[in-house]
């Protein structure tokens, strides 16, 4: 990141991509209590990876069980998780889940190549993308997807 900042200060635009983290990470203290139980100040174990993703960590589906297992060893099997437990885990592991741009571009290219969100030339088709994000993973309602796109006037038609 420092190199990118130096490049910007020289008057040039920082190069996007490569090994730079794809998602900007937030502090756990800014996210944890939005999801924790208001009375106990504890986070349900099932919400751990959801909160970590909200902090900007890029966690793949097959990594979820391992992360939950690591966290629940501290506060007890199947029990809610404390802020301190999750903070300690993040301090130790956050760099592992700061995926670079090249991972994101590779994933999008694979989804296009398989014609899941676009065509084989890499053109993303919005109706396909809308369907995918409303059906898989942390689902986004189709209406919310439409609102997100309406926020940017530069997108015209149904392809990106």
Backbone as numpy.savetxt, mean C-alpha at the origin, in Angstrom:
# Nx Ny Nz CAx CAy CAz Cx Cy Cz
16.75 8.47 -1.00 15.93 9.67 -1.00 16.79 10.93 -1.00
17.92 10.89 -0.28 18.78 12.06 -0.23 19.32 12.38 -1.61
19.65 11.34 -2.37 20.15 11.56 -3.73 19.10 12.23 -4.60
17.85 11.81 -4.43 16.77 12.43 -5.21 16.60 13.89 -4.83
16.73 14.19 -3.54 16.59 15.57 -3.09 17.74 16.42 -3.64
18.97 15.86 -3.67 20.10 16.60 -4.22 19.89 16.86 -5.70
19.37 15.87 -6.42 19.14 16.04 -7.85 18.12 17.14 -8.10
17.07 17.19 -7.25 16.07 18.25 -7.40 16.68 19.61 -7.13
17.55 19.68 -6.10 18.11 20.97 -5.74 19.04 21.51 -6.83
19.55 20.64 -7.70 20.40 21.09 -8.80 19.58 21.66 -9.95
18.26 21.64 -9.79 17.42 22.21 -10.83 16.77 21.17 -11.71
17.24 19.93 -11.63 16.66 18.86 -12.44 15.53 18.18 -11.70
14.73 17.48 -12.43 13.62 16.72 -11.84 14.18 15.40 -11.32
13.77 15.01 -10.13 14.23 13.74 -9.57 13.71 12.60 -10.42
14.55 11.62 -10.64 14.17 10.46 -11.44 13.22 9.58 -10.64
12.05 9.29 -11.20 11.11 8.40 -10.55 11.41 6.99 -11.00
11.22 6.07 -10.08 11.39 4.67 -10.43 12.62 4.10 -9.79
13.02 2.96 -10.31 14.20 2.33 -9.78 14.01 1.81 -8.38
14.97 2.11 -7.52 15.00 1.55 -6.17 14.30 2.43 -5.13
13.81 3.59 -5.51 13.09 4.45 -4.56 11.81 3.77 -4.10
11.41 3.95 -2.84 10.16 3.34 -2.38 8.97 3.85 -3.18
8.07 2.94 -3.51 6.89 3.28 -4.29 5.89 4.07 -3.46
5.66 3.65 -2.22 4.67 4.31 -1.36 5.38 5.07 -0.23
4.95 6.29 -0.01 5.50 7.07 1.09 4.97 6.49 2.40
5.86 6.31 3.36 5.45 5.71 4.63 5.08 6.77 5.65
4.04 6.47 6.41 3.57 7.33 7.50 4.00 6.73 8.82
3.97 7.53 9.84 4.27 7.04 11.18 3.09 6.26 11.71
3.35 5.22 12.47 2.30 4.38 13.04 1.39 5.20 13.95
1.94 6.15 14.70 1.13 6.95 15.62 0.05 7.76 14.89
0.27 8.04 13.61 -0.70 8.79 12.82 -1.84 7.92 12.30
-1.67 6.60 12.37 -2.64 5.68 11.78 -3.27 4.73 12.80
-2.49 4.23 13.74 -2.91 3.17 14.65 -4.24 3.45 15.34
-4.37 4.61 15.94 -5.56 4.90 16.75 -6.82 5.17 15.92
-6.66 5.31 14.62 -7.83 5.41 13.74 -8.54 4.06 13.63
-7.80 2.97 13.88 -8.33 1.62 13.73 -8.46 0.87 15.05
-7.78 1.33 16.08 -7.78 0.64 17.38 -9.11 0.85 18.09
-9.42 -0.08 19.00 -10.60 0.04 19.85 -10.46 1.30 20.71
-11.48 2.11 20.77 -11.39 3.39 21.49 -11.24 3.22 22.99
-11.81 2.18 23.56 -11.73 1.96 25.01 -10.42 1.30 25.41
-10.07 0.21 24.74 -8.88 -0.55 25.14 -7.60 -0.04 24.52
-7.72 0.75 23.44 -6.57 1.26 22.68 -5.74 0.12 22.07
-6.40 -1.02 21.83 -5.75 -2.17 21.22 -6.32 -2.40 19.82
-5.50 -3.00 18.98 -5.87 -3.26 17.59 -6.19 -4.74 17.42
-7.36 -5.05 16.84 -7.65 -6.47 16.57 -6.55 -7.07 15.69
-6.16 -8.29 16.00 -5.09 -8.96 15.27 -5.37 -9.01 13.77
-6.61 -9.20 13.37 -6.95 -9.27 11.94 -6.71 -7.96 11.21
-6.63 -6.85 11.93 -6.43 -5.54 11.31 -4.97 -5.12 11.21
-4.05 -5.94 11.71 -2.63 -5.56 11.75 -2.10 -5.22 10.36
-2.27 -6.11 9.40 -1.71 -5.83 8.07 -2.44 -4.69 7.38
-3.71 -4.52 7.68 -4.48 -3.40 7.13 -3.87 -2.07 7.61
-3.56 -1.99 8.90 -2.97 -0.77 9.47 -1.56 -0.55 8.92
-0.79 -1.63 8.79 0.56 -1.49 8.24 0.51 -0.98 6.80
-0.47 -1.46 6.03 -0.63 -0.95 4.66 -1.04 0.52 4.69
-1.88 0.91 5.64 -2.28 2.31 5.76 -1.08 3.19 6.09
-0.05 2.60 6.70 1.19 3.34 6.99 2.10 3.42 5.77
1.73 2.75 4.69 2.52 2.80 3.48 3.40 1.59 3.23
3.33 0.58 4.09 4.09 -0.64 3.84 3.40 -1.43 2.75
4.17 -2.02 1.87 3.62 -2.81 0.77 3.78 -4.28 1.17
2.66 -4.87 1.56 2.65 -6.24 2.08 1.92 -7.12 1.08
2.58 -8.19 0.66 1.96 -9.14 -0.26 1.09 -10.11 0.54
0.06 -10.65 -0.10 -0.89 -11.54 0.55 -0.23 -12.70 1.28
0.78 -13.31 0.67 1.42 -14.46 1.28 2.27 -14.10 2.50
2.51 -12.81 2.74 3.30 -12.36 3.89 2.44 -12.06 5.10
1.13 -11.95 4.92 0.24 -11.55 6.00 0.29 -12.48 7.21
0.19 -13.77 6.98 0.16 -14.73 8.09 1.45 -14.66 8.91
2.57 -14.54 8.23 3.86 -14.46 8.93 3.94 -13.21 9.81
3.47 -12.09 9.29 3.50 -10.83 10.05 2.61 -10.95 11.28
1.40 -11.46 11.09 0.48 -11.63 12.23 1.09 -12.56 13.27
1.74 -13.63 12.83 2.36 -14.58 13.76 3.48 -13.91 14.56
4.27 -13.07 13.92 5.36 -12.38 14.61 4.80 -11.42 15.67
3.74 -10.72 15.32 3.16 -9.71 16.22 2.43 -10.38 17.39
1.70 -11.46 17.12 0.91 -12.06 18.18 1.75 -12.81 19.20
3.00 -13.11 18.89 3.89 -13.75 19.87 4.10 -12.86 21.08
4.03 -11.56 20.89 4.30 -10.60 21.95 3.08 -10.44 22.87
1.92 -10.15 22.30 0.73 -9.83 23.09 -0.16 -11.04 23.38
0.17 -12.20 22.84 -0.62 -13.40 23.09 -1.33 -13.86 21.84
-1.42 -15.17 21.69 -2.04 -15.76 20.50 -3.49 -15.34 20.35
-3.80 -14.76 19.19 -5.17 -14.36 18.89 -5.66 -13.13 19.62
-4.83 -12.52 20.43 -5.25 -11.36 21.22 -4.99 -10.06 20.46
-5.71 -9.00 20.84 -5.47 -7.69 20.21 -4.04 -7.22 20.46
-3.57 -6.34 19.61 -2.19 -5.89 19.60 -2.08 -4.47 20.14
-1.05 -4.24 20.95 -0.83 -2.89 21.50 -0.04 -2.04 20.51
-0.12 -0.74 20.71 0.62 0.20 19.88 2.12 -0.10 19.96
2.63 -0.31 21.17 4.07 -0.51 21.36 4.57 -1.76 20.64
3.76 -2.81 20.68 4.14 -4.05 19.98 4.27 -3.80 18.48
3.29 -3.14 17.89 3.32 -2.88 16.46 4.41 -1.86 16.11
4.64 -0.89 16.97 5.70 0.09 16.74 7.07 -0.60 16.73
7.30 -1.50 17.69 8.56 -2.23 17.74 8.74 -3.08 16.48
7.65 -3.73 16.04 7.72 -4.54 14.83 8.07 -3.66 13.63
7.42 -2.49 13.52 7.69 -1.58 12.39 9.13 -1.09 12.40
9.64 -0.74 13.57 11.01 -0.26 13.67 11.98 -1.30 13.13
11.72 -2.55 13.44 12.60 -3.63 13.02 12.40 -4.04 11.55
11.18 -3.92 11.03 10.86 -4.52 9.73 10.42 -3.57 8.63
10.24 -2.30 8.91 9.63 -1.41 7.91 10.42 -1.34 6.61
11.72 -1.41 6.65 12.50 -1.31 5.41 12.26 -2.50 4.48
11.92 -3.65 5.04 11.63 -4.84 4.23 10.40 -4.63 3.36
9.46 -3.83 3.83 8.18 -3.64 3.15 8.08 -2.30 2.44
9.21 -1.64 2.22 9.26 -0.42 1.41 9.66 -0.86 0.01
8.71 -1.29 -0.76 8.97 -1.85 -2.10 9.32 -0.73 -3.08
10.25 -1.00 -3.99 10.65 0.02 -4.97 9.63 0.17 -6.10
9.75 1.27 -6.83 8.89 1.54 -7.97 8.88 0.38 -8.96
10.04 -0.22 -9.17 10.12 -1.29 -10.17 9.18 -2.45 -9.83
8.92 -2.71 -8.55 7.95 -3.75 -8.18 6.55 -3.34 -8.63
6.20 -2.09 -8.40 4.87 -1.60 -8.78 4.69 -1.63 -10.29
5.69 -1.15 -11.03 5.59 -1.15 -12.48 5.52 -2.58 -13.02
6.29 -3.48 -12.42 6.27 -4.88 -12.83 4.90 -5.50 -12.59
4.29 -5.18 -11.46 2.96 -5.72 -11.16 1.92 -5.19 -12.15
1.95 -3.90 -12.44 1.00 -3.32 -13.40 1.22 -3.94 -14.78
2.48 -4.08 -15.18 2.77 -4.67 -16.49 2.23 -6.10 -16.55
2.41 -6.87 -15.48 1.90 -8.25 -15.46 0.38 -8.28 -15.58
-0.29 -7.37 -14.89 -1.76 -7.32 -14.96 -2.23 -6.94 -16.36
-1.48 -6.09 -17.03 -1.82 -5.74 -18.42 -1.53 -6.91 -19.35
-0.37 -7.51 -19.19 0.03 -8.61 -20.05 -0.97 -9.77 -19.98
-1.53 -9.99 -18.80 -2.54 -11.04 -18.62 -3.94 -10.55 -19.00
-4.03 -9.30 -19.46 -5.28 -8.65 -19.88 -6.31 -8.60 -18.74
-5.81 -8.38 -17.52 -6.68 -8.25 -16.35 -7.12 -6.80 -16.18
-6.19 -5.86 -16.41 -6.55 -4.43 -16.28 -6.33 -3.66 -17.58
-5.90 -4.33 -18.61 -5.63 -3.61 -19.86 -5.31 -4.56 -20.98
-4.57 -4.03 -21.95 -4.20 -4.89 -23.07 -2.70 -5.21 -23.01
-2.26 -6.07 -23.89 -0.88 -6.56 -23.86 0.15 -5.49 -24.18
-0.29 -4.35 -24.70 0.66 -3.27 -24.99 0.90 -2.39 -23.77
0.19 -2.65 -22.67 0.40 -1.89 -21.45 -0.59 -0.76 -21.24
-1.61 -0.66 -22.09 -2.63 0.37 -21.93 -3.66 -0.12 -20.90
-3.84 0.67 -19.85 -4.78 0.31 -18.79 -6.19 0.74 -19.20
-7.14 -0.17 -19.10 -8.53 0.14 -19.42 -9.28 0.34 -18.10
-9.82 1.54 -17.93 -10.44 1.90 -16.66 -11.58 0.98 -16.23
-12.45 0.53 -17.12 -13.50 -0.39 -16.67 -12.92 -1.69 -16.08
-11.82 -2.17 -16.67 -11.17 -3.38 -16.15 -10.58 -3.11 -14.77
-9.89 -1.97 -14.64 -9.27 -1.60 -13.37 -10.33 -1.40 -12.29
-11.40 -0.74 -12.65 -12.51 -0.50 -11.73 -13.06 -1.82 -11.20
-13.25 -2.78 -12.10 -13.76 -4.08 -11.69 -12.77 -4.78 -10.75
-11.49 -4.74 -11.08 -10.48 -5.40 -10.26 -10.44 -4.84 -8.84
-10.37 -3.52 -8.71 -10.23 -2.93 -7.38 -11.52 -3.03 -6.56
-12.63 -3.29 -7.21 -13.88 -3.46 -6.46 -14.11 -4.92 -6.05
-13.31 -5.84 -6.57 -13.51 -7.26 -6.30 -12.38 -7.93 -5.53
-11.18 -7.37 -5.53 -10.01 -8.06 -5.00 -9.33 -7.22 -3.92
-8.78 -7.90 -2.91 -7.99 -7.24 -1.88 -8.82 -6.32 -1.00
-8.24 -5.19 -0.64 -8.96 -4.17 0.14 -9.85 -3.44 -0.85
-11.06 -3.94 -0.98 -11.98 -3.51 -2.04 -12.33 -2.03 -1.95
-12.40 -1.41 -3.13 -12.86 -0.03 -3.25 -14.21 -0.09 -3.94
-15.21 0.56 -3.36 -16.53 0.58 -3.99 -16.42 1.24 -5.36
-17.16 0.72 -6.35 -17.10 1.33 -7.69 -17.40 2.83 -7.68
-18.31 3.26 -6.82 -18.65 4.69 -6.75 -17.45 5.50 -6.23
-16.71 4.94 -5.27 -15.53 5.61 -4.73 -14.44 5.69 -5.80
-14.27 4.63 -6.56 -13.31 4.61 -7.66 -13.64 5.73 -8.65
-14.92 5.87 -8.98 -15.35 6.92 -9.91 -15.05 8.30 -9.36
-15.27 8.50 -8.05 -14.98 9.81 -7.42 -13.50 10.12 -7.48
-12.66 9.10 -7.26 -11.21 9.30 -7.31 -10.80 9.77 -8.70
-11.34 9.13 -9.72 -10.98 9.52 -11.09 -11.51 10.89 -11.47
-12.68 11.26 -10.96 -13.23 12.58 -11.28 -12.39 13.69 -10.70
-11.56 13.38 -9.70 -10.70 14.38 -9.07 -9.58 14.82 -9.97
-9.31 14.07 -11.05 -8.22 14.40 -11.97 -8.80 14.61 -13.36
-8.83 15.86 -13.81 -9.40 16.20 -15.11 -8.55 15.74 -16.30
-7.31 15.26 -16.01 -6.43 14.89 -17.11 -6.78 13.54 -17.71
-7.62 12.75 -17.05 -7.98 11.43 -17.59 -9.23 11.59 -18.47
-9.06 11.25 -19.71 -10.17 11.35 -20.67 -10.44 9.95 -21.22
-11.71 9.62 -21.43 -12.06 8.34 -22.00 -11.95 7.22 -20.98
-11.66 6.01 -21.48 -11.61 4.87 -20.57 -10.28 4.14 -20.59
-9.18 4.84 -20.97 -7.86 4.24 -20.93 -6.87 5.23 -20.34
-5.78 4.67 -19.82 -4.69 5.49 -19.27 -3.44 5.19 -20.06
